[in-house]
């Protein structure tokens, strides 16, 4: 069984330019995902999917393989994960790289992860062939509202109450930190994760996603000044 770790790192970020190679504690963001991948017992190879020669050089120095660059179509602003995965399949074939059974999808904007929890996600797929994918998740706010014509409306059943206790509602979870995806035989359409996705609840710190300058400075502050709180997740 082949398992590859994939670090997707395109160069065209608009909200925070070059965020995937910005440095925290003198390390580019992509390095955190690459070093994490090295800690996973079942990962055979680590690849960085990027459209940038500069990013590719940095990823290689950090220990990832970059035997090819991502196609322009899979690096556009509108490209989704399935487009990147299809591009990877084409590039693996073109470069005589064996197609993996699974890929561990490590977005570089998530710096904090639990080795144990991601290993558990991998084992879910290894031991259960009917499971289509698995994801680490963190508990999220379950009392969310939308606004329509300046009117605040609950997206949940509030039972005619102005206040609801979180404990009285179904728990909700945030995804996107780390995904384990079946690769072989996957059509990589819009439902490429499938309908039988397993979940491992991980520490809330693993849900911190760097999307803008505020997020970046917050994670930077945690890594550089509160190591006793985050060391287990770096």
C-alpha positions as CSV (number, residue, x, y, z in Angstrom):
1,X,0.0,0.0,0.0
2,X,1.3,3.4,-1.0
3,X,0.5,6.5,1.0
4,X,1.7,9.9,-0.1
5,X,1.6,13.2,1.8
6,X,0.7,16.1,-0.5
7,X,1.4,19.7,0.5
8,X,-0.7,21.9,-1.9
9,X,1.0,25.3,-2.1
10,X,0.1,27.6,-5.0
11,X,1.8,31.0,-5.3
12,X,-1.2,33.2,-6.1
13,X,-2.7,34.0,-2.7
14,X,-4.6,37.3,-2.9
15,X,-5.6,37.9,0.8
16,X,-2.0,37.4,2.1
17,X,0.5,37.4,-0.8
18,X,3.0,34.5,-0.7
19,X,1.4,33.2,2.6
20,X,2.6,29.7,2.0
21,X,6.2,30.7,2.2
22,X,5.9,33.4,4.9
23,X,8.1,32.6,7.8
24,X,7.1,31.8,11.4
25,X,10.0,31.3,13.7
26,X,12.3,31.5,10.7
27,X,10.5,28.6,8.9
28,X,8.3,29.0,5.8
29,X,4.7,27.7,6.4
30,X,5.2,24.8,4.0
31,X,8.0,23.5,6.1
32,X,5.6,22.9,9.0
33,X,3.4,20.6,6.9
34,X,6.5,18.8,5.4
35,X,8.1,18.2,8.8
36,X,4.7,16.9,10.1
37,X,4.5,14.5,7.2
38,X,7.8,13.0,8.1
39,X,6.4,12.1,11.5
40,X,3.6,10.0,10.1
41,X,4.6,6.3,10.3
42,X,2.8,5.1,7.2
43,X,3.6,7.9,4.7
44,X,6.0,6.6,1.9
45,X,6.7,9.9,0.0
46,X,6.1,13.6,0.5
47,X,5.2,15.8,-2.5
48,X,4.6,19.5,-2.8
49,X,2.2,20.5,-5.5
50,X,3.0,24.1,-6.6
51,X,3.0,26.2,-9.6
52,X,6.1,28.2,-8.6
53,X,9.8,27.3,-9.1
54,X,10.6,29.5,-6.1
55,X,8.1,27.5,-3.9
56,X,9.4,24.3,-5.4
57,X,13.0,25.1,-4.4
58,X,11.9,25.9,-0.9
59,X,9.9,22.7,-0.6
60,X,12.9,20.6,-1.8
61,X,15.1,22.2,0.8
62,X,12.6,21.3,3.5
63,X,12.6,17.7,2.3
64,X,9.6,17.3,-0.1
65,X,9.8,16.0,-3.6
66,X,8.8,18.5,-6.4
67,X,9.4,16.5,-9.6
68,X,7.0,18.7,-11.6
69,X,5.0,22.0,-11.3
70,X,1.3,22.2,-11.1
71,X,-0.5,23.0,-14.4
72,X,-1.8,26.6,-14.8
73,X,-5.4,25.4,-14.9
74,X,-5.1,23.7,-11.5
75,X,-3.4,26.7,-10.0
76,X,-6.1,29.3,-11.0
77,X,-8.2,31.2,-8.5
78,X,-11.1,29.0,-9.3
79,X,-9.3,25.7,-9.0
80,X,-10.6,23.3,-6.3
81,X,-9.0,20.3,-4.7
82,X,-10.4,17.9,-7.2
83,X,-8.7,19.8,-10.0
84,X,-5.3,19.6,-8.2
85,X,-5.8,15.9,-7.6
86,X,-6.5,15.3,-11.2
87,X,-3.4,17.3,-12.1
88,X,-1.4,15.1,-9.7
89,X,-2.7,12.0,-11.3
90,X,-1.7,13.2,-14.8
91,X,1.7,14.3,-13.5
92,X,2.4,11.0,-11.6
93,X,1.7,9.1,-14.8
94,X,3.8,11.4,-17.0
95,X,6.7,11.0,-14.5
96,X,6.4,7.2,-14.0
97,X,5.5,7.7,-10.3
98,X,3.3,4.9,-8.9
99,X,-0.2,6.1,-8.1
100,X,-0.8,6.0,-4.3
101,X,-3.7,4.3,-2.6
102,X,-4.2,7.2,-0.3
103,X,-3.0,10.8,0.0
104,X,-2.7,12.8,3.2
105,X,-3.8,16.4,2.2
106,X,-1.7,18.8,4.3
107,X,-2.7,22.4,3.7
108,X,0.2,24.6,4.7
109,X,-2.1,27.3,6.2
110,X,-2.7,24.9,9.1
111,X,0.4,24.9,11.2
112,X,-0.9,22.9,14.2
113,X,-1.7,19.1,13.9
114,X,-1.7,16.0,16.0
115,X,0.4,13.1,14.7
116,X,-1.8,10.6,16.7
117,X,-5.1,12.0,15.3
118,X,-3.9,12.0,11.7
119,X,-2.5,8.5,12.1
120,X,-5.9,7.4,13.4
121,X,-7.5,8.9,10.3
122,X,-5.2,6.9,8.1
123,X,-5.9,3.7,10.0
124,X,-9.6,4.3,9.6
125,X,-9.2,3.9,5.8
126,X,-6.7,1.1,6.0
127,X,-9.0,-1.0,8.3
128,X,-12.3,-0.1,6.7
129,X,-12.5,-0.4,2.8
130,X,-16.0,0.9,2.8
131,X,-15.0,4.3,4.2
132,X,-14.5,6.8,1.4
133,X,-12.3,9.3,3.2
134,X,-11.4,10.6,6.7
135,X,-10.9,14.0,8.2
136,X,-9.7,15.6,11.4
137,X,-12.3,18.0,12.8
138,X,-12.6,20.5,15.6
139,X,-15.6,21.4,17.6
140,X,-17.3,24.6,16.3
141,X,-20.0,27.1,17.3
142,X,-23.4,25.4,16.7
143,X,-25.6,28.5,17.1
144,X,-25.0,30.3,13.8
145,X,-27.2,33.0,12.2
146,X,-27.5,34.5,8.8
147,X,-28.7,38.0,7.8
148,X,-31.5,38.5,5.2
149,X,-32.6,42.1,4.5
150,X,-30.9,43.3,7.6
151,X,-32.8,40.7,9.7
152,X,-31.0,38.2,11.8
153,X,-32.2,34.7,11.3
154,X,-31.1,31.5,13.0
155,X,-29.7,28.7,10.8
156,X,-30.8,26.2,13.5
157,X,-34.1,25.4,15.2
158,X,-34.2,27.9,18.1
159,X,-37.6,26.6,19.4
160,X,-38.9,30.1,19.8
161,X,-36.1,30.9,22.3
162,X,-33.9,34.0,22.3
163,X,-31.0,32.0,23.9
164,X,-30.0,28.4,23.4
165,X,-27.4,26.5,25.4
166,X,-24.7,24.9,23.3
167,X,-25.1,21.7,25.3
168,X,-28.8,21.5,24.3
169,X,-27.9,21.3,20.6
170,X,-26.3,18.8,18.2
171,X,-22.6,19.3,18.2
172,X,-21.1,20.9,15.2
173,X,-17.6,20.5,13.7
174,X,-15.2,22.5,11.5
175,X,-13.3,20.6,8.8
176,X,-10.5,21.3,6.3
177,X,-7.5,20.9,8.6
178,X,-6.3,17.5,7.3
179,X,-8.0,15.1,4.9
180,X,-7.1,11.5,4.0
181,X,-8.3,10.8,0.5
182,X,-8.6,7.6,-1.4
183,X,-6.7,8.1,-4.6
184,X,-6.8,4.9,-6.7
185,X,-10.0,4.6,-8.6
186,X,-11.3,8.0,-7.5
187,X,-13.0,10.0,-10.3
188,X,-12.1,13.3,-8.5
189,X,-15.5,14.8,-9.3
190,X,-17.2,17.4,-7.0
191,X,-18.0,14.6,-4.5
192,X,-14.5,13.2,-4.5
193,X,-14.5,12.6,-0.7
194,X,-17.6,10.4,-1.0
195,X,-20.5,9.9,1.4
196,X,-18.9,7.7,4.0
197,X,-16.3,10.1,5.6
198,X,-14.8,9.2,8.9
199,X,-13.9,11.8,11.5
200,X,-11.4,12.1,14.3
201,X,-12.0,15.0,16.7
202,X,-8.7,16.8,17.4
203,X,-7.6,19.7,19.6
204,X,-9.2,23.1,18.8
205,X,-5.8,24.6,18.1
206,X,-5.6,22.5,15.0
207,X,-8.5,24.4,13.5
208,X,-6.5,27.7,13.2
209,X,-6.3,28.5,9.5
210,X,-4.1,31.3,8.2
211,X,-6.2,33.2,5.6
212,X,-5.2,36.8,6.2
213,X,-2.6,38.9,8.1
214,X,-4.5,38.8,11.4
215,X,-4.5,34.9,11.3
216,X,-0.8,34.9,10.4
217,X,0.2,37.2,13.2
218,X,-1.9,35.2,15.7
219,X,-0.3,31.9,14.8
220,X,3.1,33.5,14.7
221,X,2.5,34.8,18.2
222,X,1.5,31.4,19.5
223,X,4.5,29.6,17.9
224,X,7.1,32.1,18.8
225,X,5.9,33.1,22.3
226,X,3.8,30.3,23.8
227,X,5.7,27.1,22.9
228,X,4.6,25.4,26.1
229,X,1.0,25.5,24.7
230,X,1.6,24.4,21.1
231,X,4.7,22.2,21.1
232,X,2.6,19.0,21.0
233,X,1.0,20.2,17.8
234,X,4.1,21.4,15.8
